[in-house]
Each structure stands twice: as structure tokens, then as C-alpha cells.
Amino acid sequence: MRFFLLLFVFLTVAACSKEPFYQEEAYVFGTRVEVSISGVEEPHARAAVVEVLHEFQRLHDLLHAWKPSEISQLNAAFAQGKSATVSAETAAMLQDATRLSVQSEGLFNPAIGGLIQLWGFQADEFKAMLPDEKSIAALVKANPQMTDLDFLPSPPGGEGAGERGFVRSETLSPSPSPADGRGGLVSSSNRAVKIDLGGYAKGYALDRAAAILQQQGIKNALINIGGNVLALGAHGTRPWRVGIQHPRKPGAVATMELRDGEAIGTSGDYQRYFEIGDKRYCHVIDPRSGYPVQGVQAVTIVTKGEHAGLLSDAASKPLFISGAQGWRVAAQQMKLSEAMLIDSEGVVHLTADLQKRLEFTDKSTVRKIEP
């Protein structure tokens, strides 16, 4: 088992700069997280980072897929054909994840936690071992989908209730306050549904971190959760600059400037994977086949706007699963104009909009630009 950061961030401060700079690292969500703040004195910056890291730990505990959490309790109830009570925040995330799943035509599918578990990726340590083919086929046939979820009404008088008890997903804010509204019951018409928000939680946490920092009056920061990075403001007089990790070599395949409010996210076959013989099995599972995606080394996307962090995490998965032949259509479905896929041969496929912003470290890198 090997772990690599999907992106790394260039944060070298010029020796002549007098701009205050504070950075702190931690380990949450099973990966390294970094919060960097520019232009704020250390005591203020440190206090803000402590609040952010506490929020990350809260979300980690809330959303864990296989250790005691609201999600694991929900999955246990589904397996027994029962409903379970969840907080308003968790219900809102599940509804939003359902909306994104529908938008991706089911390629982004947090309901396939059973397949992820079967392949051994719901574990802190996993082994190089192939699952039973019949077990894979059975889960694929069961076809667990986020649309199998049913959100039952909140108790009478619950705040923020929509017509089914929760805020409707099409009007959902991705960063609700943990205290907003009341929870309610969630059930599933399909006992094979097993929620795993691993492809959603980091992005959601980025947006929460940005909101916390802004509430603390911090305007310039870079938040990095295992390679999903969100930028606020700038680094002194220049934009934040990030590097996109090369999927097969040390260092960056390319670098770019990240503007205020933008996020960048990468899904790769090199963070969580195992090898048997000369074949690599990564943690990104194609829900249509039940098997890890082959033929793709990495996908990188750039997002912007109110939900930038969330989308940097969730929206990359459909492109990765679609592969070199279908990634561009998937990008259009997810409304992404800046995206890049590196195929199994190391060829870089990218949109014209992203090509304009990238500086490749190796000028001989083979590139295929698509409108």
C-alpha cells in the first residue's frame, strides 16, 4: 500500500518579503491536510487554523464509512431494511450527493460503499487481494443508487424543512451550519445501498474551512486536503501557485496559478491502490462493472464559485471513470470547462481553457487539446 499527495503546493516565500505567513499541517480524513495563511499575524492565524482543524475532525467523525459515525449507523440500518435518524447537515449532504449523482448519470455514486469495502479500500490498511467475482456481480446486479434513498419528514415544527422534511437538493448550500434545522429519518428501498462519502467529504470540508476563515476576517489562505486545494485571496502580491503531481514520477507534471475562490482537485490511481502481477487496482470503482478503473492515471479539474471545494472533489470522479474516450462528455455534464486527464500511456488530454493556464515542467509532454 502506498500513499501520495495528489497535489502539492508551492509556498516558498521570497526572502525579502515582510508579509506575515503562517502554515500548519495535520492528518485528517486519512490524509495530510495543510492550512496556509498570508497577511495575518501568527496568533490570529493560529487560532483560526485550530478552529478549522477542529471542524475537519468533526466531519471526519461524522462521515466515517466504517467506524462508528452517523454514516455507519445509517448503513447498518439500510442493511436491515430499516430507517435511521440523521442530523440536518448529514441529510443535506446526502441530498446534494444525490443531485450530483443524477447529474453524472450515476458515475459519481456514493451508494457503492459495498463494492469499495469488497475491494478492501474501506480500511486503514488494505491487502493486495482480488474479491470473489460472484460477490462483485451480485452487488452490480443489486445496482445501489443514491436515488434509492428516501428522506422522511422532520418532526413537526422542524426549521428549514422542505416538502419532504429537508431543504430540497436543488437549492442546497454545500456548507450548512452544523446547527441548522433538525434531522429526520432516512431509509433506502435497496438494502445494497452502503453510503461512502469519501469522494465528497474532503470537498465539503474545504468549503467549510473557507467559511470559517472568512468569518475570522482572513482573506488570504490556501487550504489543502490531500490534494484538493481551495484558494482565498492571494499570497502577498501574487496569486497562490500550485503544482499538479505527476502520477508516475516525483514532482509536478505542471503548475498553475490558483485565483481567489477557485479550487483544484485530482483523482488518481496512485494514492490508494494495490498491484497484483503487473496490474494496478485503484480505489476508484466503476459502479457499472464493479471493478477499479483501468486506463487512467489521473484526472485534474478546476472549479470556482460558491461550491468550488465540494465540486473539486465530487466532480472529478465521473471524468476518471469515463476514461480517455468519454472524459470530455463527462466534463460537460458536470459543467467543467477546465479539466485534464492523463491516460495509461501518459498522454495528457485537456481542455483548451485549462491548457492556457498550465505551465508544463516537461515541454515534451504529449498533449491532446480538446475544445
C-alpha positions as CSV (number, residue, x, y, z in Angstrom):
1,M,0.0,0.0,0.0
2,R,1.3,3.4,-0.9
3,F,0.1,6.9,-0.2
4,F,0.9,10.0,-2.2
5,L,-0.4,13.5,-2.2
6,L,-2.5,14.2,-5.3
7,L,-1.2,17.8,-5.5
8,F,1.4,19.7,-3.7
9,V,1.6,23.4,-3.1
10,F,4.4,25.8,-3.8
11,L,4.6,28.1,-0.8
12,T,8.2,29.4,-0.9
13,V,8.2,32.9,0.5
14,A,10.7,35.3,-1.0
15,A,13.4,36.2,1.4
16,C,12.7,39.9,1.0
17,S,9.0,39.5,1.8
18,K,7.8,41.0,5.0
19,E,4.3,39.7,4.6
20,P,3.3,37.5,7.6
21,F,2.8,33.9,6.7
22,Y,1.6,31.0,8.8
23,Q,1.2,27.3,7.9
24,E,0.1,24.3,9.9
25,E,-0.2,20.6,9.0
26,A,-2.3,17.8,10.4
27,Y,-3.6,14.4,9.5
28,V,-7.3,14.0,9.0
29,F,-9.6,12.2,6.5
30,G,-6.8,9.6,6.2
31,T,-4.5,12.1,4.5
32,R,-2.3,15.1,5.2
33,V,-4.0,18.5,5.4
34,E,-2.4,21.9,5.3
35,V,-3.7,25.4,6.0
36,S,-1.6,28.3,4.9
37,I,-2.5,31.9,5.8
38,S,-0.9,35.1,4.3
39,G,-1.0,38.6,5.7
40,V,-2.2,37.8,9.2
41,E,-0.1,37.8,12.4
42,E,0.6,34.4,13.9
43,P,-1.7,34.5,17.0
44,H,-4.7,35.3,14.9
45,A,-3.8,32.9,12.1
46,R,-3.1,30.1,14.6
47,A,-6.4,30.5,16.4
48,A,-8.3,30.4,13.0
49,V,-6.4,27.2,11.9
50,V,-7.2,25.5,15.2
51,E,-10.9,26.1,14.5
52,V,-10.6,24.8,11.0
53,L,-8.8,21.6,12.2
54,H,-11.4,21.0,14.8
55,E,-14.1,21.2,12.1
56,F,-12.1,18.7,9.9
57,Q,-12.1,16.3,12.8
58,R,-15.8,16.8,13.5
59,L,-16.6,16.0,9.9
60,H,-14.2,13.0,9.9
61,D,-16.0,11.6,12.9
62,L,-19.5,12.4,11.4
63,L,-18.9,10.9,8.0
64,H,-16.6,7.9,8.6
65,A,-17.8,5.0,6.4
66,W,-16.6,2.0,8.5
67,K,-16.0,3.3,12.0
68,P,-18.8,4.4,14.4
69,S,-20.5,7.5,12.8
70,E,-23.8,8.7,11.5
71,I,-23.0,7.2,8.1
72,S,-22.0,3.8,9.5
73,Q,-25.2,3.7,11.6
74,L,-27.2,4.6,8.6
75,N,-25.6,1.8,6.6
76,A,-26.3,-0.7,9.3
77,A,-30.0,0.4,9.2
78,F,-30.2,0.1,5.5
79,A,-28.8,-3.5,5.6
80,Q,-31.6,-4.4,7.9
81,G,-34.3,-2.7,5.8
82,K,-34.8,0.0,8.5
83,S,-34.6,3.7,8.6
84,A,-32.3,5.8,10.7
85,T,-32.3,9.3,12.2
86,V,-29.6,11.7,10.9
87,S,-28.8,15.3,11.5
88,A,-30.0,18.0,9.1
89,E,-26.4,18.5,8.0
90,T,-26.0,14.9,7.0
91,A,-29.4,14.8,5.3
92,A,-28.4,17.9,3.3
93,M,-25.2,16.3,2.2
94,L,-26.9,13.1,1.2
95,Q,-29.5,15.1,-0.9
96,D,-26.7,17.1,-2.5
97,A,-24.7,14.0,-3.3
98,T,-27.9,12.5,-4.9
99,R,-28.2,15.6,-7.1
100,L,-24.6,15.3,-8.2
101,S,-25.0,11.5,-8.8
102,V,-28.0,12.2,-11.1
103,Q,-26.1,14.9,-12.9
104,S,-23.2,12.4,-13.6
105,E,-25.7,9.7,-14.7
106,G,-24.7,7.6,-11.8
107,L,-20.9,7.7,-12.3
108,F,-20.5,9.6,-9.1
109,N,-22.2,7.2,-6.8
110,P,-21.6,7.2,-3.0
111,A,-24.1,4.4,-2.6
112,I,-21.5,1.8,-3.7
113,G,-19.7,1.5,-0.4
114,G,-20.3,-2.2,-0.5
115,L,-18.1,-2.5,-3.6
116,I,-15.5,-0.3,-2.0
117,Q,-15.5,-2.5,1.0
118,L,-15.3,-5.7,-1.1
119,W,-12.2,-4.4,-2.8
120,G,-10.6,-3.8,0.6
121,F,-10.5,0.0,0.4
122,Q,-12.7,0.7,3.5
123,A,-9.8,0.1,5.8
124,D,-6.8,1.9,7.2
125,E,-4.6,-0.9,5.9
126,F,-5.6,-3.0,2.9
127,K,-4.2,-6.1,1.3
128,A,-3.4,-6.9,-2.3
129,M,-6.2,-9.4,-2.8
130,L,-8.9,-9.8,-5.5
131,P,-12.5,-10.1,-4.4
132,D,-14.8,-13.0,-5.3
133,E,-16.2,-12.4,-8.8
134,K,-19.6,-13.6,-7.8
135,S,-19.8,-11.2,-5.0
136,I,-18.9,-8.3,-7.3
137,A,-21.5,-9.4,-9.8
138,A,-24.2,-9.6,-7.1
139,L,-23.5,-6.1,-5.9
140,V,-23.5,-4.7,-9.5
141,K,-26.8,-6.5,-10.2
142,A,-28.3,-5.0,-7.0
143,N,-27.5,-1.6,-8.5
144,P,-27.4,0.6,-5.4
145,Q,-28.0,4.2,-6.3
146,M,-28.3,7.5,-4.3
147,T,-31.9,7.8,-5.8
148,D,-32.8,4.7,-3.6
149,L,-32.7,7.0,-0.6
150,D,-36.0,8.3,0.9
151,F,-36.0,11.3,3.2
152,L,-38.9,11.2,5.6
153,P,-40.4,14.3,7.2
154,S,-38.8,16.0,10.2
155,P,-40.6,16.3,13.5
156,P,-43.4,18.9,13.4
157,G,-42.1,22.4,13.5
158,G,-38.6,21.5,12.3
159,E,-36.8,24.5,10.9
160,G,-35.7,24.7,7.3
161,A,-38.0,21.8,6.3
162,G,-38.8,21.3,2.7
163,E,-41.9,19.5,1.5
164,R,-40.2,16.2,2.4
165,G,-38.7,17.3,5.6
166,F,-35.3,18.7,4.4
167,V,-34.1,21.5,2.2
168,R,-34.6,20.4,-1.4
169,S,-31.3,19.4,-3.0
170,E,-31.5,21.8,-5.9
171,T,-31.4,24.8,-3.5
172,L,-28.9,23.3,-1.1
173,S,-26.0,25.2,0.3
174,P,-23.0,22.9,0.5
175,S,-21.8,24.3,3.7
176,P,-24.8,24.5,6.1
177,S,-24.1,25.3,9.7
178,P,-24.0,22.1,11.8
179,A,-26.8,23.6,13.9
180,D,-29.1,24.4,11.0
181,G,-32.6,22.8,11.1
182,R,-33.5,19.5,12.5
183,G,-32.7,16.0,11.4
184,G,-35.1,13.3,10.3
185,L,-35.4,9.8,9.0
186,V,-33.6,8.4,6.0
187,S,-34.4,5.0,4.5
188,S,-33.5,3.0,1.4
189,S,-35.6,1.0,-0.9
190,N,-32.5,-1.0,-1.7
191,R,-30.7,-2.9,1.0
192,A,-27.5,-3.0,-1.1
193,V,-27.0,0.8,-0.6
194,K,-24.0,1.4,1.6
195,I,-23.0,5.1,1.7
196,D,-19.4,6.1,1.4
197,L,-18.8,9.9,1.1
198,G,-15.1,9.5,0.6
199,G,-15.4,11.2,-2.7
200,Y,-17.4,14.1,-1.3
201,A,-16.3,14.8,2.3
202,K,-12.9,16.5,1.5
203,G,-14.5,18.9,-0.9
204,Y,-17.3,19.7,1.6
205,A,-14.7,20.3,4.3
206,L,-12.8,22.7,2.0
207,D,-15.9,24.9,1.7
208,R,-16.5,24.7,5.5
209,A,-12.9,25.7,6.1
210,A,-13.2,28.7,3.8
211,A,-16.3,29.8,5.5
212,I,-14.6,29.6,8.9
213,L,-11.6,31.6,7.8
214,Q,-13.7,34.3,6.2
215,Q,-15.8,34.6,9.4
216,Q,-12.5,35.1,11.2
217,G,-11.6,38.0,8.9
218,I,-9.0,36.1,7.0
219,K,-9.0,36.9,3.3
220,N,-5.8,35.2,2.0
221,A,-5.4,31.5,2.6
222,L,-4.8,28.2,0.9
223,I,-6.4,25.0,2.2
224,N,-5.1,21.6,1.0
225,I,-6.8,18.4,2.0
226,G,-4.9,15.5,0.4
227,G,-4.6,17.3,-2.9
228,N,-7.9,19.0,-3.1
229,V,-6.9,22.7,-2.7
230,L,-9.0,25.8,-2.4
231,A,-7.6,29.4,-2.6
232,L,-8.7,32.5,-0.9
233,G,-7.3,35.8,-2.0
234,A,-3.6,35.8,-2.9
235,H,-0.1,35.0,-1.4
236,G,1.2,38.5,-0.8
237,T,1.3,40.4,-4.1
238,R,1.0,37.3,-6.3
239,P,-1.6,34.5,-6.7
240,W,-1.2,31.2,-5.0
241,R,0.6,28.8,-7.2
242,V,0.0,25.0,-7.1
243,G,1.6,22.0,-8.8
244,I,-0.2,19.0,-10.2
245,Q,1.5,15.9,-9.1
246,H,2.9,13.7,-11.8
247,P,1.2,10.3,-11.5
248,R,4.3,8.3,-12.2
249,K,7.3,10.5,-11.3
250,P,8.3,12.7,-8.3
251,G,7.4,16.3,-8.7
252,A,4.9,18.2,-10.8
253,V,3.6,17.4,-14.3
254,A,2.5,21.1,-14.5
255,T,2.0,24.2,-12.3
256,M,-0.6,26.9,-12.4
257,E,-1.8,30.0,-10.5
258,L,-5.0,29.5,-8.4
259,R,-7.2,32.5,-8.2
260,D,-9.4,33.8,-5.4
261,G,-12.3,31.4,-4.8
262,E,-11.0,28.7,-7.1
263,A,-10.3,25.1,-6.2
264,I,-8.4,22.3,-7.9
265,G,-8.8,18.6,-7.3
266,T,-7.2,15.4,-8.6
267,S,-8.4,11.8,-8.7
268,G,-5.5,9.4,-9.3
269,D,-4.7,5.8,-9.4
270,Y,-1.6,6.3,-7.3
271,Q,-2.9,7.3,-3.9
272,R,-4.8,4.2,-2.7
273,Y,-4.1,1.1,-4.8
274,F,-2.5,-2.3,-4.8
275,E,-0.8,-4.3,-7.5
276,I,-1.1,-8.0,-8.4
277,G,1.4,-9.0,-11.1
278,D,1.7,-6.1,-13.5
279,K,-1.8,-4.8,-13.0
280,R,-2.8,-1.9,-10.7
281,Y,-6.1,-1.8,-8.9
282,C,-7.0,1.7,-7.6
283,H,-9.7,2.9,-5.2
284,V,-11.9,4.5,-7.9
285,I,-14.5,1.9,-8.7
286,D,-16.7,1.9,-11.8
287,P,-20.2,1.3,-10.5
288,R,-21.2,-0.2,-13.9
289,S,-18.7,-3.0,-13.8
290,G,-17.8,-3.2,-10.1
291,Y,-14.1,-3.1,-10.9
292,P,-11.4,-0.5,-10.3
293,V,-11.0,1.9,-13.3
294,Q,-8.2,0.9,-15.8
295,G,-6.6,3.1,-18.4
296,V,-6.4,6.3,-16.4
297,Q,-3.6,7.6,-14.3
298,A,-5.1,10.9,-13.1
299,V,-7.8,13.5,-13.7
300,T,-7.5,17.1,-12.6
301,I,-10.3,19.7,-12.6
302,V,-10.5,23.4,-11.7
303,T,-13.7,24.7,-10.1
304,K,-14.9,28.1,-9.0
305,G,-17.8,29.8,-7.2
306,E,-19.8,29.1,-4.1
307,H,-19.4,25.3,-4.2
308,A,-15.8,25.2,-5.6
309,G,-14.4,23.0,-2.9
310,L,-17.2,20.5,-3.0
311,L,-17.1,20.2,-6.7
312,S,-13.3,19.8,-6.8
313,D,-13.8,16.5,-5.0
314,A,-17.0,15.1,-6.4
315,A,-16.9,16.2,-10.0
316,S,-13.6,14.6,-10.9
317,K,-14.9,11.1,-10.4
318,P,-17.2,10.9,-13.4
319,L,-14.3,12.0,-15.7
320,F,-12.0,9.4,-14.3
321,I,-14.5,6.6,-14.6
322,S,-15.4,7.7,-18.2
323,G,-11.8,7.3,-19.3
324,A,-9.9,8.8,-22.3
325,Q,-12.9,8.2,-24.6
326,G,-15.6,9.7,-22.5
327,W,-14.0,12.2,-20.2
328,R,-14.9,15.3,-22.3
329,V,-18.6,14.4,-22.3
330,A,-18.5,13.8,-18.6
331,A,-16.8,17.2,-18.1
332,Q,-19.6,18.9,-20.0
333,Q,-22.2,17.0,-17.9
334,M,-20.5,18.3,-14.7
335,K,-20.2,21.8,-16.3
336,L,-16.4,21.8,-16.2
337,S,-14.5,23.9,-18.7
338,E,-11.1,23.3,-17.1
339,A,-10.2,19.7,-16.9
340,M,-7.3,17.3,-17.7
341,L,-7.0,13.5,-18.0
342,I,-3.7,11.6,-18.1
343,D,-4.2,8.2,-19.7
344,S,-2.4,4.9,-19.1
345,E,0.2,5.8,-21.7
346,G,1.0,9.2,-20.1
347,V,-0.7,11.2,-22.8
348,V,-2.3,14.4,-21.4
349,H,-5.8,15.1,-22.6
350,L,-7.0,18.6,-21.6
351,T,-9.5,21.3,-22.4
352,A,-8.3,24.4,-24.2
353,D,-9.3,26.6,-21.3
354,L,-7.0,24.7,-18.9
355,Q,-4.2,24.5,-21.4
356,K,-4.0,28.3,-21.4
357,R,-3.2,28.3,-17.6
358,L,-0.8,25.4,-17.2
359,E,3.0,25.5,-17.3
360,F,4.3,22.0,-18.0
361,T,7.5,21.1,-16.3
362,D,8.5,18.9,-19.3
363,K,7.9,20.7,-22.5
364,S,7.9,17.4,-24.4
365,T,4.9,16.1,-22.6
366,V,2.4,14.7,-25.2
367,R,-0.8,16.7,-25.1
368,K,-4.1,16.4,-26.8
369,I,-6.2,19.6,-26.5
370,E,-9.9,19.4,-26.9
371,P,-12.3,22.4,-27.1
